[in-house]
Amino acid sequence: METMAQKKTFIQVIREDFAVLVKLSVLTCIVSLPVITAGTAVLAAYSIVWKLMWDEPVELGKEFRMAFFHRIRAGILLTFVSIGLFSLWIVVLQYYLIRLEEHPIYGVMLSGAVVFGVLAASIFVYLVSVLAGSKCGLKEAVWNAILLTIAKPGRALLSVCFLGIVCVLIVWVPLHAMPFYLLFGAAGTALIVLNLTSGPIHLYLFDE
């Protein structure tokens, strides 16, 4: 990857770019309303947050639009794949949970399904970060995400745990969580995840 400027700390981004983060969160939520555009909107948001972290100048409207259309195919594909895999994972977990008392093998298979889900989520976290922070094509980004998950699994797991908490808040207490997510959550989530994953991406990304 290209050599970048010195990375800003999490607190520096919050202090210096809070207004941009709020606007970015609202913009991301609005653009995600059709659902099919949610993945692309998230990739665009991550791309903007990546630039803020590396202290690059940002014209929010213009650069969000450019990032959105640059990754529109990958974003739509990620939306369908993530929804499909997550739905399938939930169905499989429910199936094994219902039959858990019938035979010990279902307990083993349930554990395997949980591990597979966490691994897939870890790869997905790195994939979104790689697509946001590099010029890799989707195929190269997938390979990088797999390799980064193998090399630096701890950071991905922390990101998955954090995203899991965010999802629980949104699902269980929507009236309390949604105003926060609308005003700051989308960009704030991207900022936290990228702070966890950008180091390995910056050092180990293969984009040639």
Backbone as CSV, one residue per row, in Angstrom:
resi,resn,N_x,N_y,N_z,CA_x,CA_y,CA_z,C_x,C_y,C_z
1,MET,0.836,-1.206,0.000,0.000,0.000,0.000,0.867,1.250,0.000
2,GLU,0.235,2.370,-0.332,0.972,3.613,-0.322,1.251,4.050,1.106
3,THR,2.382,4.766,1.292,2.717,5.282,2.607,1.733,6.376,2.980
4,MET,1.225,6.309,4.185,0.214,7.258,4.613,0.749,8.193,5.678
5,ALA,0.018,9.278,5.930,0.374,10.203,6.995,0.175,9.518,8.339
6,GLN,0.630,10.185,9.397,0.502,9.617,10.729,-0.976,9.490,11.105
7,LYS,-1.294,8.346,11.669,-2.683,8.051,12.025,-3.106,8.853,13.250
8,LYS,-4.304,9.418,13.192,-4.865,10.142,14.324,-5.432,9.148,15.333
9,THR,-5.401,9.506,16.587,-5.967,8.641,17.612,-7.489,8.723,17.579
10,PHE,-8.104,7.763,18.244,-9.570,7.727,18.330,-10.100,9.030,18.916
11,ILE,-9.481,9.504,19.991,-9.925,10.739,20.661,-9.733,11.945,19.749
12,GLN,-8.636,11.975,18.995,-8.399,13.091,18.075,-9.480,13.175,17.007
13,VAL,-9.864,12.034,16.464,-10.913,12.025,15.441,-12.229,12.515,16.032
14,ILE,-12.570,12.030,17.230,-13.809,12.460,17.882,-13.781,13.965,18.135
15,ARG,-12.664,14.461,18.651,-12.565,15.873,19.015,-12.568,16.787,17.785
16,GLU,-11.823,16.403,16.746,-11.633,17.278,15.599,-12.704,17.113,14.522
17,ASP,-13.325,15.940,14.451,-14.227,15.661,13.329,-15.610,15.202,13.792
18,PHE,-16.004,15.596,14.992,-17.280,15.120,15.537,-18.455,15.506,14.643
19,ALA,-18.467,16.748,14.172,-19.573,17.212,13.325,-19.650,16.394,12.037
20,VAL,-18.496,16.065,11.467,-18.461,15.255,10.245,-18.992,13.858,10.521
21,LEU,-18.636,13.304,11.673,-19.108,11.969,12.037,-20.624,11.932,12.199
22,VAL,-21.183,12.970,12.809,-22.637,13.039,12.976,-23.324,13.110,11.616
23,LYS,-22.834,13.993,10.748,-23.414,14.112,9.407,-23.266,12.805,8.632
24,LEU,-22.124,12.157,8.780,-21.881,10.898,8.074,-22.831,9.807,8.558
25,SER,-23.090,9.754,9.855,-24.012,8.757,10.394,-25.420,8.950,9.850
26,VAL,-25.879,10.189,9.840,-27.222,10.480,9.324,-27.303,10.138,7.841
27,LEU,-26.276,10.530,7.082,-26.241,10.251,5.649,-26.241,8.753,5.379
28,THR,-25.457,8.011,6.153,-25.388,6.560,5.976,-26.729,5.901,6.261
29,CYS,-27.394,6.314,7.325,-28.703,5.752,7.668,-29.735,6.049,6.587
30,ILE,-29.717,7.262,6.041,-30.681,7.635,5.001,-30.452,6.813,3.734
31,VAL,-29.195,6.706,3.325,-28.871,5.983,2.097,-29.119,4.483,2.265
32,SER,-29.099,3.996,3.499,-29.314,2.566,3.763,-30.788,2.175,3.797
33,LEU,-31.687,3.132,3.759,-33.117,2.850,3.892,-33.647,1.857,2.857
34,PRO,-33.211,1.905,1.589,-33.709,0.904,0.634,-33.217,-0.516,0.908
35,VAL,-32.377,-0.715,1.916,-31.807,-1.999,2.334,-30.793,-2.520,1.332
36,ILE,-31.155,-2.573,0.058,-30.235,-3.085,-0.954,-28.979,-2.223,-1.049
37,THR,-29.074,-0.960,-0.641,-27.924,-0.059,-0.697,-27.171,0.006,0.630
38,ALA,-27.612,-0.768,1.621,-27.012,-0.672,2.959,-25.528,-1.019,2.938
39,GLY,-25.169,-2.111,2.260,-23.770,-2.519,2.209,-22.889,-1.470,1.561
40,THR,-23.361,-0.886,0.469,-22.594,0.149,-0.226,-22.469,1.400,0.635
41,ALA,-23.548,1.751,1.343,-23.498,2.919,2.225,-22.493,2.716,3.351
42,VAL,-22.454,1.507,3.898,-21.490,1.194,4.961,-20.066,1.281,4.431
43,LEU,-19.819,0.737,3.237,-18.484,0.824,2.647,-18.074,2.275,2.421
44,ALA,-19.017,3.099,1.957,-18.717,4.515,1.747,-18.407,5.209,3.076
45,ALA,-19.184,4.879,4.112,-18.948,5.470,5.436,-17.578,5.072,5.975
46,TYR,-17.237,3.806,5.838,-15.931,3.341,6.294,-14.812,4.046,5.536
47,SER,-15.015,4.269,4.237,-14.012,4.955,3.440,-13.784,6.380,3.930
48,ILE,-14.866,7.076,4.284,-14.741,8.440,4.796,-14.040,8.440,6.154
49,VAL,-14.428,7.522,7.028,-13.805,7.438,8.356,-12.332,7.097,8.229
50,TRP,-11.989,6.234,7.284,-10.582,5.898,7.047,-9.784,7.160,6.726
51,LYS,-10.318,8.007,5.876,-9.630,9.251,5.516,-9.503,10.178,6.716
52,LEU,-10.547,10.244,7.537,-10.477,11.071,8.745,-9.387,10.570,9.679
53,MET,-9.260,9.247,9.799,-8.253,8.666,10.685,-6.840,9.003,10.234
54,TRP,-6.653,9.069,8.921,-5.322,9.374,8.387,-5.184,10.845,8.027
55,ASP,-6.072,11.669,8.577,-5.996,13.126,8.490,-5.980,13.628,7.047
56,GLU,-6.758,12.978,6.198,-6.905,13.427,4.823,-8.090,14.379,4.729
57,PRO,-8.004,15.385,3.852,-9.127,16.326,3.705,-10.354,15.609,3.163
58,VAL,-11.521,15.959,3.701,-12.756,15.282,3.321,-13.834,16.301,2.970
59,GLU,-14.373,16.191,1.743,-15.586,16.900,1.356,-16.695,15.862,1.412
60,LEU,-17.463,15.877,2.481,-18.329,14.756,2.823,-19.267,14.341,1.693
61,GLY,-20.064,15.278,1.187,-21.043,14.929,0.155,-20.396,14.366,-1.087
62,LYS,-19.380,15.048,-1.586,-18.707,14.633,-2.816,-18.015,13.293,-2.654
63,GLU,-17.278,13.129,-1.567,-16.491,11.906,-1.401,-17.345,10.709,-0.996
64,PHE,-18.432,10.952,-0.273,-19.359,9.861,0.018,-19.975,9.347,-1.277
65,ARG,-20.374,10.259,-2.140,-20.960,9.870,-3.427,-19.954,9.096,-4.274
66,MET,-18.711,9.576,-4.325,-17.688,8.895,-5.109,-17.404,7.501,-4.554
67,ALA,-17.282,7.390,-3.235,-17.022,6.094,-2.610,-18.204,5.154,-2.803
68,PHE,-19.407,5.701,-2.744,-20.617,4.893,-2.908,-20.655,4.247,-4.289
69,PHE,-20.457,5.045,-5.327,-20.540,4.509,-6.685,-19.309,3.671,-7.046
70,HIS,-18.179,3.948,-6.390,-16.976,3.149,-6.639,-17.148,1.715,-6.141
71,ARG,-17.862,1.539,-5.037,-18.018,0.211,-4.428,-19.456,-0.308,-4.516
72,ILE,-20.256,0.218,-5.447,-21.673,-0.126,-5.459,-21.902,-1.611,-5.734
73,ARG,-21.161,-2.208,-6.650,-21.339,-3.632,-6.944,-20.947,-4.485,-5.747
74,ALA,-19.774,-4.182,-5.184,-19.313,-4.940,-4.021,-20.271,-4.768,-2.854
75,GLY,-20.790,-3.555,-2.670,-21.703,-3.294,-1.562,-23.009,-4.055,-1.681
76,ILE,-23.581,-4.068,-2.874,-24.838,-4.796,-3.080,-24.623,-6.291,-2.886
77,LEU,-23.505,-6.796,-3.411,-23.194,-8.222,-3.241,-23.013,-8.570,-1.765
78,LEU,-22.297,-7.715,-1.037,-22.089,-7.951,0.388,-23.409,-7.917,1.156
79,THR,-24.314,-7.045,0.746,-25.618,-6.964,1.411,-26.363,-8.284,1.293
80,PHE,-26.457,-8.800,0.078,-27.186,-10.051,-0.144,-26.491,-11.230,0.526
81,VAL,-25.160,-11.297,0.392,-24.412,-12.411,0.973,-24.509,-12.402,2.492
82,SER,-24.332,-11.234,3.099,-24.364,-11.156,4.558,-25.754,-11.484,5.111
83,ILE,-26.798,-10.961,4.474,-28.167,-11.271,4.920,-28.460,-12.755,4.743
84,GLY,-28.056,-13.310,3.600,-28.295,-14.722,3.328,-27.566,-15.637,4.292
85,LEU,-26.279,-15.368,4.499,-25.488,-16.215,5.397,-25.959,-16.096,6.845
86,PHE,-26.277,-14.873,7.261,-26.740,-14.686,8.634,-28.068,-15.405,8.873
87,SER,-28.977,-15.287,7.898,-30.273,-15.965,8.023,-30.091,-17.477,8.079
88,LEU,-29.228,-18.003,7.216,-28.955,-19.436,7.202,-28.324,-19.878,8.514
89,TRP,-27.430,-19.062,9.037,-26.745,-19.384,10.302,-27.745,-19.462,11.452
90,ILE,-28.667,-18.510,11.510,-29.691,-18.518,12.551,-30.566,-19.755,12.454
91,VAL,-30.955,-20.115,11.236,-31.786,-21.305,11.033,-31.053,-22.563,11.490
92,VAL,-29.775,-22.670,11.137,-28.978,-23.840,11.527,-28.832,-23.916,13.046
93,LEU,-28.555,-22.780,13.688,-28.440,-22.760,15.147,-29.743,-23.194,15.809
94,GLN,-30.858,-22.698,15.316,-32.156,-23.090,15.879,-32.406,-24.587,15.691
95,TYR,-32.034,-25.109,14.544,-32.224,-26.532,14.253,-31.452,-27.396,15.253
96,TYR,-30.185,-27.059,15.479,-29.362,-27.854,16.399,-29.783,-27.653,17.849
97,LEU,-30.233,-26.457,18.194,-30.696,-26.200,19.558,-31.943,-27.017,19.878
98,ILE,-32.861,-27.111,18.925,-34.089,-27.874,19.135,-33.784,-29.351,19.350
99,ARG,-32.756,-29.870,18.637,-32.440,-31.295,18.697,-31.261,-31.610,19.619
100,LEU,-30.906,-30.644,20.458,-29.730,-30.790,21.312,-29.832,-31.981,22.266
101,GLU,-31.026,-32.261,22.748,-31.204,-33.335,23.722,-31.398,-34.712,23.063
102,GLU,-31.543,-34.737,21.754,-31.779,-36.014,21.068,-30.519,-36.857,20.957
103,HIS,-29.365,-36.179,20.709,-28.112,-36.920,20.514,-26.941,-35.974,20.770
104,PRO,-25.844,-36.471,21.388,-24.680,-35.609,21.670,-24.061,-34.991,20.424
105,ILE,-24.237,-35.640,19.266,-23.631,-35.124,18.041,-24.155,-33.743,17.686
106,TYR,-25.409,-33.460,18.092,-25.980,-32.149,17.790,-25.282,-31.048,18.588
107,GLY,-24.787,-31.378,19.759,-24.011,-30.410,20.532,-22.712,-30.065,19.843
108,VAL,-22.048,-31.085,19.284,-20.803,-30.869,18.541,-21.063,-30.026,17.300
109,MET,-22.134,-30.375,16.591,-22.467,-29.639,15.375,-22.876,-28.204,15.689
110,LEU,-23.546,-28.008,16.836,-23.902,-26.657,17.256,-22.652,-25.830,17.534
111,SER,-21.686,-26.427,18.212,-20.413,-25.734,18.480,-19.708,-25.385,17.179
112,GLY,-19.717,-26.325,16.233,-19.095,-26.065,14.940,-19.773,-24.927,14.196
113,ALA,-21.103,-24.874,14.278,-21.846,-23.802,13.617,-21.524,-22.446,14.235
114,VAL,-21.377,-22.409,15.570,-21.023,-21.166,16.250,-19.632,-20.688,15.816
115,VAL,-18.675,-21.622,15.793,-17.313,-21.280,15.379,-17.302,-20.775,13.937
116,PHE,-18.037,-21.462,13.063,-18.109,-21.042,11.658,-18.686,-19.632,11.546
117,GLY,-19.733,-19.339,12.314,-20.344,-18.023,12.272,-19.395,-16.924,12.722
118,VAL,-18.675,-17.180,13.799,-17.708,-16.195,14.311,-16.576,-15.987,13.308
119,LEU,-16.106,-17.080,12.699,-15.040,-16.981,11.703,-15.502,-16.181,10.486
120,ALA,-16.717,-16.476,10.010,-17.255,-15.748,8.861,-17.412,-14.263,9.183
121,ALA,-17.877,-13.956,10.388,-18.036,-12.558,10.796,-16.685,-11.849,10.886
122,SER,-15.661,-12.560,11.352,-14.319,-11.986,11.442,-13.771,-11.654,10.061
123,ILE,-13.970,-12.567,9.124,-13.534,-12.316,7.752,-14.294,-11.136,7.167
124,PHE,-15.594,-11.078,7.458,-16.432,-9.992,6.937,-15.954,-8.639,7.471
125,VAL,-15.575,-8.583,8.737,-15.089,-7.328,9.334,-13.854,-6.845,8.601
126,TYR,-12.888,-7.739,8.401,-11.680,-7.348,7.665,-12.006,-7.005,6.220
127,LEU,-12.951,-7.728,5.610,-13.302,-7.470,4.220,-13.828,-6.053,4.030
128,VAL,-14.735,-5.635,4.906,-15.282,-4.277,4.819,-14.177,-3.240,5.012
129,SER,-13.290,-3.486,5.974,-12.203,-2.549,6.245,-11.225,-2.467,5.082
130,VAL,-10.915,-3.610,4.470,-9.997,-3.630,3.319,-10.610,-2.894,2.130
131,LEU,-11.879,-3.149,1.849,-12.550,-2.474,0.739,-12.613,-0.962,0.964
132,ALA,-12.771,-0.560,2.225,-12.858,0.867,2.540,-11.508,1.559,2.487
133,GLY,-10.454,0.843,2.875,-9.154,1.485,3.024,-8.154,1.216,1.928
134,SER,-8.576,0.564,0.849,-7.644,0.254,-0.229,-8.354,0.305,-1.571
135,LYS,-7.572,0.104,-2.621,-8.128,0.075,-3.975,-8.255,-1.352,-4.493
136,CYS,-8.182,-2.321,-3.598,-8.297,-3.723,-3.987,-9.651,-3.995,-4.642
137,GLY,-9.625,-4.909,-5.623,-10.873,-5.423,-6.144,-11.489,-6.372,-5.133
138,LEU,-12.715,-6.795,-5.384,-13.417,-7.638,-4.426,-12.697,-8.966,-4.202
139,LYS,-12.216,-9.588,-5.266,-11.530,-10.873,-5.139,-10.273,-10.744,-4.281
140,GLU,-9.468,-9.711,-4.570,-8.248,-9.500,-3.780,-8.593,-9.149,-2.329
141,ALA,-9.669,-8.388,-2.147,-10.078,-8.011,-0.792,-10.494,-9.231,0.026
142,VAL,-11.184,-10.180,-0.616,-11.594,-11.396,0.093,-10.368,-12.182,0.546
143,TRP,-9.406,-12.356,-0.339,-8.189,-13.088,0.039,-7.444,-12.375,1.162
144,ASN,-7.337,-11.057,1.059,-6.683,-10.300,2.129,-7.414,-10.454,3.449
145,ALA,-8.747,-10.431,3.405,-9.538,-10.563,4.630,-9.309,-11.920,5.273
146,ILE,-9.245,-12.966,4.460,-8.994,-14.315,4.988,-7.610,-14.391,5.624
147,LEU,-6.602,-13.872,4.927,-5.232,-13.913,5.446,-5.085,-13.082,6.713
148,LEU,-5.727,-11.913,6.749,-5.656,-11.058,7.933,-6.362,-11.700,9.123
149,THR,-7.457,-12.400,8.863,-8.160,-13.095,9.944,-7.286,-14.190,10.536
150,ILE,-6.533,-14.882,9.688,-5.612,-15.923,10.167,-4.449,-15.307,10.930
151,ALA,-3.907,-14.195,10.395,-2.718,-13.583,10.993,-3.034,-12.786,12.255
152,LYS,-4.161,-12.070,12.248,-4.526,-11.198,13.372,-5.976,-11.437,13.794
153,PRO,-6.280,-12.619,14.324,-7.671,-12.932,14.657,-8.218,-12.138,15.842
154,GLY,-7.341,-11.754,16.776,-7.795,-11.064,17.982,-8.520,-9.768,17.691
155,ARG,-7.982,-8.977,16.776,-8.600,-7.693,16.441,-9.959,-7.883,15.784
156,ALA,-10.046,-8.886,14.909,-11.326,-9.172,14.262,-12.355,-9.648,15.276
157,LEU,-11.937,-10.488,16.219,-12.860,-10.994,17.229,-13.377,-9.872,18.122
158,LEU,-12.493,-8.943,18.483,-12.932,-7.787,19.269,-13.961,-6.971,18.493
159,SER,-13.710,-6.800,17.192,-14.652,-6.063,16.352,-15.995,-6.776,16.267
160,VAL,-15.957,-8.111,16.128,-17.188,-8.898,16.054,-17.975,-8.774,17.360
161,CYS,-17.274,-8.843,18.487,-17.946,-8.693,19.791,-18.601,-7.325,19.912
162,PHE,-17.881,-6.300,19.503,-18.429,-4.944,19.564,-19.653,-4.814,18.668
163,LEU,-19.564,-5.317,17.428,-20.691,-5.238,16.507,-21.883,-6.044,17.021
164,GLY,-21.585,-7.154,17.701,-22.656,-7.947,18.298,-23.404,-7.159,19.362
165,ILE,-22.674,-6.426,20.181,-23.308,-5.589,21.210,-24.176,-4.507,20.570
166,VAL,-23.654,-3.898,19.489,-24.423,-2.870,18.779,-25.727,-3.455,18.236
167,CYS,-25.646,-4.645,17.638,-26.842,-5.297,17.088,-27.855,-5.615,18.180
168,VAL,-27.371,-6.073,19.324,-28.267,-6.386,20.445,-28.977,-5.123,20.922
169,LEU,-28.234,-4.024,21.014,-28.839,-2.760,21.437,-29.919,-2.306,20.473
170,ILE,-29.635,-2.446,19.167,-30.598,-2.003,18.158,-31.848,-2.876,18.170
171,VAL,-31.652,-4.195,18.316,-32.780,-5.127,18.267,-33.598,-5.101,19.553
172,TRP,-32.929,-5.083,20.698,-33.620,-5.212,21.984,-34.157,-3.890,22.516
173,VAL,-33.422,-2.823,22.299,-33.892,-1.525,22.807,-33.872,-0.493,21.676
174,PRO,-34.651,-0.725,20.624,-34.597,0.159,19.452,-34.926,1.608,19.754
175,LEU,-35.885,1.847,20.650,-36.268,3.226,20.942,-35.139,3.997,21.613
176,HIS,-34.292,3.273,22.346,-33.174,3.929,22.998,-31.945,3.988,22.089
177,ALA,-31.739,2.946,21.293,-30.517,2.844,20.506,-30.574,3.614,19.195
178,MET,-31.746,3.663,18.557,-31.818,4.249,17.230,-31.449,5.728,17.168
179,PRO,-31.898,6.573,18.096,-31.463,7.975,18.024,-29.945,8.109,18.123
180,PHE,-29.322,7.308,19.002,-27.873,7.348,19.119,-27.224,6.895,17.826
181,TYR,-27.739,5.793,17.257,-27.129,5.265,16.040,-27.307,6.233,14.881
182,LEU,-28.458,6.909,14.823,-28.698,7.866,13.761,-27.741,9.040,13.834
183,LEU,-27.472,9.518,15.044,-26.646,10.711,15.208,-25.148,10.424,15.215
184,PHE,-24.774,9.223,15.658,-23.333,8.962,15.763,-22.963,7.511,15.496
185,GLY,-23.914,6.592,15.679,-23.570,5.180,15.696,-22.932,4.638,14.447
186,ALA,-23.438,5.008,13.261,-22.897,4.451,12.021,-21.427,4.805,11.854
187,ALA,-21.106,6.084,11.969,-19.719,6.515,11.828,-18.895,6.102,13.042
188,GLY,-19.502,6.149,14.237,-18.781,5.740,15.440,-18.404,4.273,15.410
189,THR,-19.339,3.443,14.924,-19.048,2.018,14.774,-17.901,1.803,13.802
190,ALA,-17.951,2.511,12.667,-16.867,2.405,11.682,-15.534,2.837,12.281
191,LEU,-15.567,3.901,13.075,-14.332,4.411,13.686,-13.724,3.394,14.638
192,ILE,-14.553,2.759,15.469,-14.046,1.767,16.424,-13.509,0.542,15.699
193,VAL,-14.260,0.040,14.717,-13.823,-1.147,13.972,-12.532,-0.864,13.205
194,LEU,-12.461,0.292,12.560,-11.254,0.621,11.793,-10.051,0.852,12.700
195,ASN,-10.275,1.356,13.906,-9.165,1.494,14.854,-8.605,0.129,15.239
196,LEU,-9.464,-0.876,15.269,-9.024,-2.231,15.599,-8.366,-2.930,14.419
197,THR,-8.819,-2.641,13.201,-8.363,-3.412,12.039,-7.397,-2.678,11.115
198,SER,-7.297,-1.364,11.228,-6.495,-0.611,10.257,-5.002,-0.890,10.379
199,GLY,-4.532,-1.185,11.610,-3.107,-1.476,11.783,-2.636,-2.647,10.946
200,PRO,-3.253,-3.823,11.104,-2.884,-4.963,10.264,-3.074,-4.704,8.777
201,ILE,-4.132,-3.989,8.421,-4.379,-3.701,7.003,-3.269,-2.814,6.450
202,HIS,-2.899,-1.786,7.206,-1.866,-0.851,6.765,-0.520,-1.543,6.603
203,LEU,-0.234,-2.523,7.470,1.073,-3.174,7.452,1.156,-4.364,6.508
204,TYR,0.073,-5.118,6.387,0.159,-6.426,5.731,-0.684,-6.575,4.486
205,LEU,-1.344,-5.513,4.023,-2.246,-5.667,2.888,-1.480,-5.958,1.596
206,PHE,-1.944,-6.952,0.868,-1.399,-7.272,-0.443,-2.376,-6.757,-1.494
207,ASP,-1.990,-5.695,-2.195,-2.925,-5.105,-3.162,-2.359,-5.069,-4.563
208,GLU,-1.415,-5.893,-4.867,-0.860,-5.930,-6.216,-1.213,-7.251,-6.882
